[in-house]
Amino acid sequence: MKTIEINGINYEIIKNEGDCINKEELSEKITEYFDNFDYIFGDYAYEKVRLKGYNESNNKKANKINDIKTLDDYIANYCSYGAKNFLIKKVK
């Protein structure tokens, strides 16, 4: 299991397509807003990272738009084809 620490929180790297994880950039972008999410997905468009939080299906904070089961649909519908992307999961 490969992990990364960002702002004092450890995350497991689930995927890192295009070797695009930049710890310094993510330290600036990942704010307390993401504290309530189990996962953070990031994709790059026009050399800028976009972040979206997701939860496990059994998390009481999960809903239709942030259930991790919908990630593939999000990638297919909202990400550029072949865009660099990553998924990290908060280590409990």
N, C-alpha and C positions, 0 to 999 in steps of 0.2 A: 504494500500500500504506500503510494507516494503522497506526501502531504505538503502543505504550504501554510505558513502562518501569516495572516493578514490582520492587522490591527488587534493583535492579541488573541485572535480566534484561529484555531486549527481547522483546516479543511482538507478533505481527501480529494485528490484530483481524479475524477471519474473519466473525463476525456479532455484532450488538449489537441484538437485537430489543427494542424499548421503550427504547432509549438508556439502558441500565441500568448500564453500567460505571462504577464509582466507584473511582478509583485509591486513595484513602485507605483505604477499606474493604478492598480487595483486598490492599493492603500489609500489613494486619494478618492476613488470612486465609490468604494464600499463603505457606506455610512451606517448609522444605527438603524436606518430604515430596513436594512436587510437582516437585522437581528432575529426577526420572527420567522424567517424562512429556513427550511432545511437545506435547500440547494440554491446556488446562484449559477445561472447560465449567462454566458457572455458571447456576443458575436461582434465581428468587426465589419463595419460598412464605412467606406471612404476614410479608412485609417483611424476611425474612432470606435471605441468599444461601447456597446449597448448592453446593459445588464437587466436581467429579469429574475425575480425570486420565485421559487417553487417550493411546495411542501409535499411530504409523503401523503398518500391518500388517506391514511388513518389519522393524520394530524387534525385536530379539531379546528385549526385555522385554515385548512385546505378548502378551496372552493373550485368552481369549474375553470376559472382562468389561471389558477396557480397550482393545480394538481400536477404533479410530476408526470402523470400518465398522458398529459396533453403536450408534452415537450416536442414530440416528433411532429405533431400538427403545427405547432408554432414555427419550428424550423422550416417545414415545407411551405408555409404560407407567408412568413414574415422575414425570412432571412434570404439573402442573395445566394444563388446557387454557388457552391464551392467556397463560401465565406469561411474564414478562419473562425473557430468557435471553441468554447470550453465549457465544462460542467464541473463544479466543485460542490462537495457535500460537507456540511458542518460535522465535525467529529464531536460526538457527545462524551 
